């Protein structure tokens, strides 16, 4: 079993994540269709944009609350709220009550609360995992995400017509089950460092890349003081996260990679629908299949998902002889090459081959990228880092739409070349992050807690705030490696690969063609 010996929280959160993504894939497309029918396409589009803005804001709020108040409390309150909102959403579309305005309000509330949960859930997985077990964990999570994508899409497509209320009622029941599981079996995992999120992030990077040497940023506006409220520490914390140069390189690399992944559902899908000539896909005896561009697009998406579902759980075994750099760098090159071919070819055999190639590349690189993310985030501001990380999916979706527009002015070969630039830049950036991590590990192996980072990019010295210790949960095994601070250029945290790390350790994300 791939999850044998893994912390129970991780197993539960992967299961809960499957249910939540299943609901996303069932509800989000259906709600857009529903609002289009009620208010027209233009208004529905505006309503969707508002919901996206609310989701982004609540993701940042959830990251801050999780680091300040704890993972479990943040998730439990939000998931109970999701259950209440889902019940009201079902009632607003029941045989007894029909209200478009109420439907949108409760949908907005549900979207906001789900967004609050995600940074806490991602951080919890890192809290109770180790670098050795994270590739297995993220491989399972990656597989579960894609299964949820397939099942949710099929259920939504077949049940929407005359069963909308039943879909919403089932979503309410599942949301209630998620809240019960969190309340009954999920334990707190926030590292017991005693710092507030604002304090940690601020002192982790400092305004110029060094340590600030104090904790006034957090104590002045931290929870419970009531003097500066919560907004100023939240803004300070996220500003400090953005000043972390190693994380910034990682974020930009992942953003460029995701911008490539979303192209299948954007520019490539549009190009196939317009340029792909109707042709016979196969002709075997009495069986023949003729396809047009839209048919071909659907076939390519089905093939990519099928490859991932069949092979994702075997990724750690298939690529076990490769280093992290070889998996991430090689996978990025393979994915980029596959999409570059999809941008220009109209041959069915070539398109299918390219799709299989990029799907194998995603299997190779996605779990390792997720594991690397766990290594580069600061242990006392994990949820805030994860909230910033979530932003790349929104930005990539915008980039995908812009590429559709750009594709009307430039030839397919130019779009293919653009994908190549994105892929090369992503590969170089992620390899620089791997070099920084390796330099830290080497330096710490020889100099202990105060080893300098050879890259000069990070320095981390997080002070304790005794008054906050009551809020933190006892340190789990997965946090043992992070107990001792280090100073290495731009932030302070424990070495990702410290020998004392004895705990357990996204993904294609559901942005149309790329799923986490």
VEXNUFI-552898 format. One record per residue (C-alpha): x negated, y, z. Coordinates in Angstrom, 2 decimals. Each point is the difference from the previous one (the first is absolute). Example, Ala and Ser with C-alpha at 12.3 -4.5 7.8 and 13.67 -1.06 7.14 Angstrom:
BEGIN
east -12.30; north -4.50; up 7.80
east -1.37; north 3.44; up -0.66
END
This chain:
BEGIN
east 0.00; north 0.00; up 0.00
east -1.40; north 3.38; up -1.02
east 1.42; north 1.68; up 3.13
east -1.13; north -2.67; up 2.45
east -1.51; north 1.61; up 3.10
east 1.22; north 3.46; up -0.99
east 1.57; north 2.30; up 2.61
east 3.80; north -0.51; up 0.23
east 0.61; north 3.70; up -0.65
east -1.56; north -0.34; up -3.45
east 2.14; north -2.99; up -0.95
east 3.13; north 1.82; up 1.13
east -0.92; north 3.26; up -1.74
east -0.67; north -1.81; up -3.29
east 3.44; north -1.61; up 0.28
east 1.63; north 3.30; up 0.93
east -1.86; north 1.72; up -2.84
east 1.40; north -2.58; up -2.41
east 3.55; north 0.74; up 1.16
east -0.49; north 3.77; up -0.16
east -1.48; north -0.10; up -3.50
east 2.77; north -2.36; up -1.09
east 2.50; north 2.60; up 1.18
east -1.94; north 2.74; up -1.79
east 0.12; north -1.87; up -3.29
east 3.70; north -0.73; up 0.47
east 1.12; north 3.44; up 1.14
east -2.15; north 2.68; up -1.62
east 0.87; north -0.74; up -3.66
east 3.64; north -0.64; up 0.91
east 0.32; north 3.25; up 1.95
east -1.36; north 1.97; up -2.96
east 2.51; north -1.70; up -2.30
east 2.78; north 0.58; up 2.55
east -0.77; north 3.72; up 0.38
east -0.27; north 0.37; up -3.79
east 3.50; north -1.41; up -0.32
east 1.35; north 2.35; up 2.67
east -1.77; north 3.26; up -0.81
east -1.73; north -0.38; up -3.38
east -3.59; north -0.79; up -0.92
east -1.40; north 3.51; up 0.57
east 1.40; north 0.30; up 3.54
east -1.01; north -3.55; up 0.82
east -3.55; north 0.80; up -1.08
east -0.10; north 3.01; up 2.30
east 1.38; north -2.06; up 2.88
east -2.74; north -2.56; up -0.59
east -2.68; north 2.71; up 0.05
east 1.32; north 1.26; up 3.34
east -0.10; north -3.53; up 1.40
east -3.60; north -0.40; up -1.19
east -0.98; north 3.25; up 1.73
east 1.65; north -1.10; up 3.24
east -1.81; north -3.35; up -0.23
east -3.39; north 1.70; up -0.35
east 0.60; north 2.33; up 2.96
east 1.24; north -2.84; up 2.20
east -2.95; north -2.19; up -0.94
east -2.35; north 2.65; up 1.40
east 2.18; north 0.39; up 3.10
east 0.02; north -3.78; up 0.50
east -3.78; north -0.17; up -0.22
east -0.36; north 2.65; up 2.70
east 2.62; north -1.51; up 2.31
east -1.49; north -3.47; up -0.32
east -3.46; north 1.21; up 1.03
east 1.36; north 2.13; up 2.85
east 2.93; north -2.03; up 1.34
east -0.91; north -3.50; up -1.08
east 0.81; north -2.34; up -2.89
east 2.78; north -2.01; up 1.63
east 1.96; north 2.96; up 1.34
east -0.15; north 1.81; up -3.35
east 1.10; north -3.09; up -1.92
east 2.73; north -1.03; up 2.41
east 1.70; north 3.41; up 0.17
east -0.19; north 0.39; up -3.78
east 1.24; north -3.51; up -0.76
east 2.95; north 0.34; up 2.36
east 0.80; north 3.26; up -1.80
east -0.30; north -1.79; up -3.36
east 2.51; north -2.58; up 1.18
east 2.51; north 2.68; up 1.05
east -0.49; north 1.87; up -3.29
east 0.40; north -3.21; up -2.02
east 3.27; north -0.83; up 1.81
east 1.32; north 3.49; up -0.72
east -1.16; north -0.26; up -3.61
east 1.96; north -3.22; up -0.44
east 3.08; north 1.50; up 1.65
east -0.16; north 3.03; up -2.31
east 0.38; north -2.39; up -2.95
east 2.48; north -2.42; up 1.55
east 3.60; north -0.72; up -1.01
east 1.06; north 2.21; up 2.94
east -2.15; north 3.07; up -0.68
east -1.58; north 1.42; up -3.15
east -2.22; north 3.10; up 0.26
east -2.80; north 0.99; up -2.36
east -1.29; north 2.74; up 2.32
east -0.11; north -2.32; up 3.01
east -1.72; north -2.64; up -2.13
east -2.77; north 2.43; up -0.91
east -0.43; north 1.27; up 3.56
east -0.33; north -3.49; up 1.46
east -2.27; north -1.08; up -2.87
east -2.21; north 3.02; up 0.74
east -0.13; north -0.87; up 3.71
east -0.85; north -3.62; up -0.79
east -2.75; north 1.07; up -2.41
east -1.47; north 2.39; up 2.58
east -0.11; north -2.58; up 2.78
east -1.49; north -2.73; up -2.19
east -2.74; north 2.47; up -0.95
east -0.74; north 0.60; up 3.68
east -0.50; north -3.75; up 0.54
east -2.50; north -0.71; up -2.77
east -3.17; north 1.67; up 1.35
east 0.56; north -1.64; up 3.40
east 0.51; north -3.42; up -1.59
east -3.14; north 0.31; up -2.13
east -2.04; north 1.19; up 2.97
east 1.27; north -2.87; up 2.19
east -1.34; north -2.55; up -2.47
east -3.43; north 1.62; up 0.19
east 0.15; north 0.23; up 3.81
east 0.14; north -3.76; up 0.51
east -2.13; north -1.20; up -2.92
east -3.68; north -0.28; up -0.85
east -1.98; north 0.51; up -3.22
east -0.34; north -3.77; up -0.30
east 3.73; north -0.74; up 0.03
east 1.38; north 3.10; up -1.75
east -0.51; north -1.34; up -3.55
east 2.25; north -2.98; up 0.87
east 2.59; north 2.23; up 1.63
east 0.16; north 2.45; up -2.89
east 0.13; north -2.81; up -2.55
east 3.12; north -1.38; up 1.72
east 1.46; north 3.50; up 0.30
east -0.70; north 0.65; up -3.68
east 1.73; north -3.25; up -0.97
east 3.01; north 0.71; up 2.25
east 0.36; north 3.47; up -1.49
east 0.20; north -1.36; up -3.53
east 2.50; north -2.70; up 0.98
east 2.14; north 2.72; up 1.61
east -0.26; north 2.01; up -3.21
east 1.26; north -2.89; up -2.12
east 2.77; north -1.14; up 2.35
east 1.20; north 3.54; up 0.75
east 0.13; north 0.95; up -3.67
east 1.97; north -3.13; up -0.91
east 2.49; north 0.41; up 2.83
east 0.56; north 3.66; up -0.83
east 0.51; north -0.73; up -3.69
east 2.51; north -2.80; up 0.50
east 1.97; north 1.29; up 3.00
east 0.39; north 3.74; up -0.65
east 3.03; north -0.16; up -2.28
east 2.73; north -1.11; up 2.41
east -1.90; north -0.64; up 3.22
east -1.50; north 3.36; up 0.98
east 1.61; north -0.03; up 3.45
east -1.20; north -3.56; up 0.63
east -3.56; north 1.00; up -0.92
east 0.13; north 2.91; up 2.45
east 1.53; north -2.18; up 2.72
east -2.74; north -2.60; up -0.48
east -2.59; north 2.78; up 0.20
east 1.51; north 1.11; up 3.33
east -0.18; north -3.53; up 1.39
east -3.63; north -0.39; up -1.08
east -0.87; north 3.39; up 1.48
east 1.54; north -1.05; up 3.30
east -2.02; north -3.22; up -0.07
east -3.22; north 1.98; up -0.57
east 0.75; north 2.21; up 3.03
east 0.69; north -3.04; up 2.20
east -3.27; north -1.67; up -1.04
east -1.97; north 3.16; up 0.75
east 1.68; north 0.43; up 3.40
east -0.34; north -3.64; up 1.03
east -3.33; north -1.18; up -1.38
east -2.20; north 2.90; up -1.18
east -2.57; north 1.17; up 2.56
east -1.83; north 3.33; up 0.20
east -3.44; north 0.08; up -1.67
east -1.13; north 3.63; up 0.05
east -3.69; north 0.07; up 1.03
east -0.39; north 1.02; up 3.65
east -2.35; north 2.89; up -0.61
east 2.06; north 2.55; up 1.84
east -0.16; north 2.65; up -2.73
east 2.83; north 1.73; up -1.74
east 0.17; north -0.15; up -3.77
east -0.90; north 3.64; up -0.38
east -2.96; north -0.34; up 2.35
east -1.31; north -3.11; up -1.66
east 0.17; north 1.20; up -3.55
east -1.40; north 3.41; up 0.81
east -2.95; north -1.28; up 1.97
east -0.56; north -2.82; up -2.45
east -1.00; north 2.20; up -2.90
east -0.32; north 3.55; up 1.26
east 0.45; north 3.00; up -2.24
east -3.33; north -0.48; up -1.79
east -0.36; north -3.75; up 0.00
east -1.61; north -0.24; up 3.45
east 1.44; north -0.63; up 3.43
east 1.74; north 2.76; up 1.83
east -1.02; north -1.26; up 3.37
east 3.24; north 0.77; up 1.76
east 3.65; north -0.87; up 0.23
east 1.68; north 3.34; up 0.22
east 1.80; north -0.50; up -3.29
east 1.90; north -2.89; up 1.38
east 0.47; north 1.01; up 3.60
east 1.29; north 3.44; up -0.81
east 2.83; north -1.29; up -2.10
east 0.14; north -3.63; up 0.82
east 3.08; north -1.81; up 1.17
east 1.23; north 0.90; up 3.38
east -1.66; north 3.44; up 0.24
east 2.90; north 1.91; up -1.51
east -2.17; north 3.08; up -0.64
east -0.70; north -0.22; up -3.71
east 2.64; north -2.54; up -0.99
east -0.72; north -2.81; up -2.44
east -0.38; north 1.78; up -3.35
east -3.44; north 1.53; up 0.57
east -1.64; north -3.27; up 1.15
east 1.64; north -1.79; up -2.92
east -1.41; north 2.50; up -2.52
east -3.42; north -0.03; up 1.65
east -0.08; north -3.77; up -0.01
east 0.83; north -0.30; up -3.69
east -2.40; north 2.79; up -0.92
east -2.75; north -1.94; up 1.74
east 0.96; north -3.21; up -1.82
east -0.31; north 1.83; up -3.31
east -3.48; north 1.19; up 0.97
east -1.23; north -3.58; up 0.34
east -2.11; north -0.24; up -3.15
east -0.26; north -3.80; up -0.05
east 3.77; north -0.38; up 0.29
east 0.46; north 2.75; up -2.61
east -2.09; north -1.99; up -2.49
east 1.95; north -3.14; up 0.81
east 3.32; north 1.81; up -0.39
east -0.96; north 1.50; up -3.37
east -1.20; north -3.40; up -1.23
east 3.27; north -1.70; up 0.98
east 2.02; north 2.86; up -1.50
east -1.73; north -0.35; up -3.37
east 0.45; north -3.78; up 0.10
east 3.71; north 0.32; up 0.80
east 0.40; north 2.58; up -2.78
east -1.09; north -2.76; up -2.39
east 2.32; north -2.58; up 1.57
east 3.14; north 2.11; up -0.39
east -0.55; north 0.41; up -3.74
east 1.80; north -3.20; up -0.94
east 3.30; north 1.43; up 1.23
east -0.75; north 3.44; up -1.44
east -2.02; north 0.77; up -3.13
east -0.54; north -3.61; up -1.10
east 3.68; north -0.87; up 0.42
east 1.07; north 3.07; up -1.98
east -2.57; north -0.66; up -2.73
east 1.12; north -3.60; up -0.42
east 3.66; north 1.04; up -0.23
east -0.84; north 2.47; up -2.77
east -2.91; north -1.56; up -1.92
east 0.22; north -3.77; up 0.47
east 1.54; north -1.47; up -3.20
east 2.62; north -2.75; up 0.39
east -1.77; north -3.34; up -0.54
east 0.17; north -3.68; up 0.81
east -1.71; north -0.92; up 3.24
east 0.06; north -3.74; up -0.63
east 1.63; north -2.53; up -2.32
east -0.14; north -3.63; up 1.14
east 2.37; north -2.37; up -1.75
east 3.58; north 1.11; up 0.71
east -1.16; north 2.60; up 2.53
east -0.96; north 3.49; up -1.06
east -0.18; north 3.34; up 1.81
east 0.09; north 3.40; up -1.67
east -0.93; north 3.00; up 2.15
east -0.03; north 3.78; up -0.26
east -2.02; north 2.46; up 2.08
east 2.36; north 0.02; up 2.96
east 0.11; north -3.81; up 0.07
east -3.79; north -0.11; up -0.14
east -0.27; north 2.45; up 2.89
east 2.24; north -2.20; up 2.14
east -1.99; north -3.11; up -0.93
east -3.30; north 1.66; up 0.95
east 1.34; north 1.06; up 3.40
east 1.33; north -3.49; up 0.65
east -3.32; north -1.58; up -0.97
east -2.05; north 2.31; up 2.23
east 2.24; north -0.70; up 2.98
east 0.00; north -3.75; up -0.69
east -3.81; north -0.11; up -0.08
east -0.24; north 1.89; up 3.28
east 2.61; north -2.11; up 1.78
east -1.69; north -3.22; up -1.15
east -3.61; north 0.96; up 0.73
east -0.09; north 2.74; up 2.65
east -0.13; north -2.44; up 2.93
east -2.98; north -1.72; up -1.60
east -1.95; north 3.21; up -0.59
east -2.31; north -0.39; up 3.00
east -0.86; north -3.55; up -1.12
east -0.40; north 0.80; up -3.69
east -2.29; north 2.97; up 0.61
east -1.67; north -1.15; up 3.22
east -3.48; north -0.04; up -1.56
east 0.22; north 3.66; up -1.02
east -1.06; north 2.90; up 2.20
east 2.38; north 2.83; up 0.84
east -1.73; north 2.18; up -2.57
east 0.31; north -2.64; up -2.71
east 3.68; north -0.58; up 0.76
east 0.92; north 3.66; up 0.13
east -2.27; north 1.19; up -2.83
east 0.69; north -2.98; up -2.24
east 3.73; north 0.10; up 0.72
east 0.17; north 3.72; up -0.81
east -1.79; north -0.54; up -3.31
east 2.27; north -2.93; up -0.93
east 3.20; north 1.92; up 0.88
east -1.16; north 3.06; up -1.92
east -0.87; north -2.07; up -3.06
east 3.40; north -1.68; up 0.05
east 1.88; north 3.29; up 0.10
east -2.22; north 1.53; up -2.67
east 1.07; north -2.80; up -2.36
east 3.67; north 0.39; up 0.95
east -0.22; north 3.69; up -0.92
east -0.87; north -0.70; up -3.65
east 1.03; north -3.53; up -1.06
east 3.28; north -1.12; up -1.59
east -0.96; north -3.65; up -0.37
east 2.04; north -2.23; up 2.36
east -2.81; north -2.47; up 0.62
east -2.50; north 2.74; up 0.77
east 2.47; north 1.77; up 2.30
east 0.75; north -3.17; up 1.96
east -3.71; north -0.80; up 0.33
east -0.76; north 3.53; up 1.21
east 2.81; north -0.27; up 2.55
east -1.36; north -3.25; up 1.40
east -3.45; north 1.61; up 0.16
east 1.10; north 3.07; up 1.93
east 2.11; north -2.13; up 2.35
east -3.06; north -2.11; up 0.81
east -1.96; north 3.20; up 0.57
east 2.61; north 1.25; up 2.45
east -0.13; north -3.30; up 1.88
east -3.78; north 0.32; up 0.18
east -0.15; north 3.56; up 1.26
east 3.19; north 0.90; up 1.92
east -0.46; north -2.00; up 3.25
east -3.67; north 1.04; up 0.21
east 0.88; north 3.66; up -0.49
east 2.54; north -0.24; up 2.80
east -2.58; north -1.61; up 2.28
east -2.49; north 2.76; up -0.84
east 2.64; north 2.60; up 0.88
east 0.22; north -1.54; up 3.46
east -3.76; north 0.47; up 0.38
east -0.13; north 3.67; up -0.98
east 2.84; north 1.36; up 2.15
east -0.70; north 1.32; up 3.48
east 1.31; north -2.37; up 2.72
east 1.69; north 2.76; up 2.02
east 1.74; north 1.63; up -2.97
east 0.85; north -3.05; up -2.06
east 3.63; north 0.87; up -0.56
east -0.89; north 3.51; up -1.15
east -2.51; north -1.42; up -2.46
east 2.61; north -2.50; up -1.22
east 2.52; north 2.82; up -0.45
east -2.46; north 1.87; up -2.24
east -0.72; north -3.26; up -1.84
east 3.74; north -0.44; up -0.70
east -0.02; north 3.34; up -1.83
east -1.97; north -1.50; up -2.90
east 3.04; north -1.98; up -1.14
east 2.07; north 3.18; up -0.34
east -2.83; north 1.80; up -1.81
east -0.51; north -2.96; up -2.35
east 3.70; north -0.01; up -0.84
east -0.28; north 3.69; up -0.98
east -3.11; north -0.79; up -2.07
east 1.90; north -2.81; up -1.74
east 2.74; north 2.42; up -1.03
east -2.56; north 2.54; up -1.22
east -1.67; north -2.69; up -2.11
east 3.32; north -0.63; up -1.76
east 0.05; north 3.68; up -0.97
east -3.68; north 0.02; up -0.94
east 0.56; north -3.06; up -2.18
east 2.32; north 2.01; up -2.25
east -2.92; north 2.28; up -0.97
east -2.95; north -2.39; up -0.28
east -0.44; north -3.36; up -1.77
east 0.03; north -3.33; up 1.89
east -3.78; north -0.27; up -0.35
east -0.40; north 3.21; up 2.00
east 2.23; north -1.35; up 2.77
east -2.04; north -3.21; up 0.02
east -3.18; north 2.05; up 0.36
east 1.58; north 1.94; up 2.87
east 0.70; north -3.28; up 1.81
east -3.66; north -0.87; up -0.52
east -1.08; north 3.25; up 1.64
east 2.32; north -0.60; up 2.93
east -1.31; north -3.53; up 0.45
east -3.68; north 0.97; up -0.22
east 0.44; north 2.82; up 2.51
east 1.96; north -2.26; up 2.37
east -2.69; north -2.67; up -0.19
east -2.86; north 2.42; up 0.70
east 1.81; north 1.58; up 2.94
east 0.93; north -3.28; up 1.66
east -3.53; north -1.36; up -0.41
east -1.35; north 3.12; up 1.72
east 2.32; north -0.71; up 2.93
east -1.30; north -3.58; up 0.16
east -3.59; north 1.30; up 0.05
east 0.86; north 2.37; up 2.84
east 1.53; north -2.85; up 1.98
east -3.03; north -2.21; up -0.59
east -2.37; north 2.79; up 1.07
east 1.94; north 0.47; up 3.23
east -0.10; north -3.73; up 0.72
east -3.76; north -0.16; up -0.61
east -0.71; north 3.09; up 2.10
east 2.12; north -1.21; up 2.90
east -1.60; north -3.40; up -0.11
east -3.35; north 1.61; up 0.74
east 0.91; north 2.99; up 2.17
east 3.16; north -0.89; up 1.92
east 2.61; north 2.58; up 0.82
east -1.70; north 3.13; up -1.32
east -1.32; north -1.21; up -3.33
east 0.19; north 2.63; up -2.73
east 1.83; north -0.75; up -3.23
east -2.44; north -0.12; up -2.88
east 2.53; north 1.78; up -2.20
east 0.26; north 2.96; up 2.34
east 3.75; north -0.01; up -0.52
east 1.45; north -0.91; up 3.38
east -0.39; north 0.71; up 3.71
east 2.37; north -1.29; up 2.61
east 0.03; north 0.86; up 3.67
east 3.45; north -0.25; up 1.49
east 0.32; north 1.24; up 3.59
east 2.39; north -1.57; up 2.49
east 2.93; north 1.96; up 1.39
east 0.78; north -1.69; up 3.28
east 3.43; north 1.52; up 0.24
east 1.09; north -1.82; up -3.13
east -1.07; north -3.48; up 0.99
east 3.40; north -0.95; up 1.29
east 1.43; north 0.19; up -3.51
east -2.49; north -2.36; up -1.58
east 0.51; north -3.72; up -0.15
east -2.67; north -2.37; up 1.31
east -2.67; north -0.64; up -2.55
east 0.62; north -3.09; up -2.10
east -2.69; north -2.38; up -1.20
east 0.04; north 1.66; up -3.40
east -1.14; north 3.25; up 1.58
east -3.04; north -1.29; up 1.83
east -2.30; north 1.03; up -2.77
east 1.29; north 3.52; up 0.17
east -0.48; north 0.66; up 3.67
east -3.51; north 1.42; up -0.22
east -0.34; north 3.33; up -1.83
east -2.74; north 0.70; up -2.46
east -1.42; north 3.14; up -1.60
east -0.80; north -0.28; up -3.67
east 0.48; north 3.22; up -1.92
east 3.71; north 0.90; up -0.26
east 2.16; north -2.08; up 2.41
east -0.17; north -2.22; up 3.11
east 1.43; north -3.50; up 0.24
east -1.19; north -3.52; up 0.43
east -1.77; north -1.86; up -2.77
east 2.45; north -1.92; up -2.20
east -2.20; north -3.07; up 0.16
east -1.23; north 0.12; up 3.59
east -0.86; north -3.38; up 1.43
east 2.37; north 0.42; up 2.89
east 3.08; north 0.28; up -2.22
east 1.93; north -3.06; up 1.11
east 3.57; north 0.74; up -1.08
east 1.98; north -1.03; up -3.04
east 0.15; north 2.16; up -3.00
east 7.01; north 5.79; up -10.47
east -0.52; north -1.08; up -3.39
east 2.13; north 0.82; up -2.53
east 2.42; north 2.66; up 1.24
east 3.47; north 0.33; up -1.21
east -0.52; north 2.99; up -2.26
east 1.66; north -1.37; up -3.08
east -2.89; north -1.90; up -1.49
east -2.35; north -0.16; up 2.94
east 0.97; north -1.66; up 3.21
east -1.47; north 0.02; up 3.39
END
